Amino acid sequence: MKKGKKGWILLMAFTMWTALITGCGKWTGNKPDKMPEDAMVGADTESTENQENSQSTPLPDIQELTYYVHGTMVEPIWSISLIRQEEGALVRVEPWDGEEEEFFDYPVAAETLDKARTILENYNVASWAGFRGEDPNALDGYSMRFQAEFVDGSRIEAFGENNFPKNFNEVFSELDDLTVEAKDAFYEEQSS
């Protein structure tokens, strides 16, 4: 009888040990605290496959383009816009705490809008239309919004919270490069 009990206890211990080992890989607590950038951007696989398989679409001229990305830290700039004017264009910096009349407008050459359109075409931003990404499991993180209105009245809008469209980082980085002079002028005016 003692041998039977001992065997039964060993069998139970072995079974529990096996269940513990195999179950740990499935436990959601093993996920990393921070997802790698590649995993967050374009996390929707079906959407990502469609974006990779589609060709870049030529876009009409941009009338107005607005974008922002925000984290937990409040920054001086709420959003950046590129706006077509009768003669040329301007970069509009919207301060975080500013009133509508308090925009900072910085004139730029009309070619700036052409460069922005090229960026959108190179990264197939037309595929972003209607993107609404969200990661409900993230307690904190980043949000982005992108909106482009074209001279023919068509639009592209995208929004994400910790889940962003494909090439989001590259597009926003290149748009930032286009508007860096205006942002520098805004910061200079704020410091004086």
ABEGO torsion letter per residue (X at the ends): XAAAAAAAAAAAAAAAAAAAAAAAAABAAABBABBBAAAABGABAAAAAAAAABBBBBBBBBABBBBBBBBABBBABABBBBBBBABEBBBBBBBAABBAAABBBBBBBAAAAAAAAAAAAAAGAAAABGBBBBBAABABEBBBBBBBBBAAGBBBBBBBBGBBBBGAAAAAAAAAAAAAAAAAAAAAAAAX
